[in-house]
């Protein structure tokens, strides 16, 4: 029995076995000095002379496990920062959040659930909450749940308080500091506190990831467990990763730390790069594709440019509908103040069109593609489910004519629709490569899903601007007027 750094081989091995049994943490021989230094204060406070006496104390004088928890707190590493490994939060913003919004637009629940499985002092879950608020703006009508757990009770106390030294947020922009933190004064000078609107999104719990059974019942859109499993051996990792898979929603995402390369992770997860992993689609988790809309009766095209393209079928789009296809389908619609957005992936050669009437729905209305935000989410999701990539999408936008108003003192609906779609595409970073919007004439639009080509035919209308009472008659008016011969505009 040799003694190094004030701890014998037997004592060190016994503590290694204890922390492994209690928390699944595998301590290498290189951690011997760390164990001695971190437990030294406990020995002094308990007036114990050796680690052997400390082990006996844990076994015989700690029936409630209080000191055992303190030992775990001492031996766990809690390195953490706000927006650490920022690409994970970019992934939430660019992939996870839009996916959740699209699911909601298709009739799913308006909810978002994320688990920070080793939250330490709260930097990670609060960063997730700030990312949510930055993306959604208002979360009114959404059920947002961020569960933050850790085995260490001391760091959880810090996390719940949300109070940090001011240098913890040095790397944040001034606008983020003002928006999400309060600066301390007087005796609290040099400290900052997370604002309540951020804290309300996060719930903290003490949790051992190896508990049987795991005391987490929710299903999550994403799980963060970064820089944790490197402290577990292969046996523990193989036990833990299926637990995460069970707690993810279909095609949910798992974020690991930059140094965590686990070969057997691919048994249940698909690596997406940047230490982001997606739950593999199986027979039990596959999301069914929406049925392809039945094509309408074929009509002979009056446009010479369109007759040169061999089309498999045609589809007539009505207000509140979306359509996407990889096939040679001619999708057409007639627009007044409404907007039709055509999206196309030039690599996959998949495209589609929607037709919406107003930018957003009133609170309490049933979710409908008659409204811009839902129509766009449905169309993007439809193209992605057919094999398209949202990062490659190009947009063409039509409609928004000055033919409808809600009242004498209200802005024209067409202009509101134009402003919405321009802002939406800019926010989603989808380039708009063509548009024909505004004016005082209705349009008939044809879009070829397989090529991304669009053809526009202005439609003459009598009667000028329509009032809200004539709103429902708008579509029939332009449908009747669209029989007039006009020059075709090719985009």
Secondary structure, 3 states (H helix, E strand, C coil): CCEECCEEHHHHHHHHHHHHHHHCCCCCHHHHHHHHHHHHHHHHHCCCCCHHHHHHHHHHCCCCCHHHHHHHHHHCCCCCCCCCCCHHHHHHHHHHHHHHHHHHHCCCCCEEEEEECCCCCCHHHHHHHHHHHHHHCCCCCCEEEEEEEECCHHHHHHHHHCEEEHHHHCCCCHHHHHHHEEECCHHHCCEEEECHHHHCCEEEEECCCCCCCCCCCCCEEEEECCCCHHHCCHHHHHHHHHHHHHCEEEEEEEECCCCCCCHHHHHCEEEEECCEEEECCCCCCCCCCCCCCCCCCCCCCCCHHHHCCCCCEEEECCCCEEEEECCCEEEEEEECCCEEEEEEECCCCEEEEEEECECCCCCCCCCCCCEHHHHHHHHHHHHHHCCCCHHHEEEEEEECCCCEECCCCCCEHHHHHHHHHHHHHHHCCCEEEEEEECCCCEEEEEEECCCCCEEEEEECCCCCCECHHHHHHHHHHHHHHCCCCCCEEEC
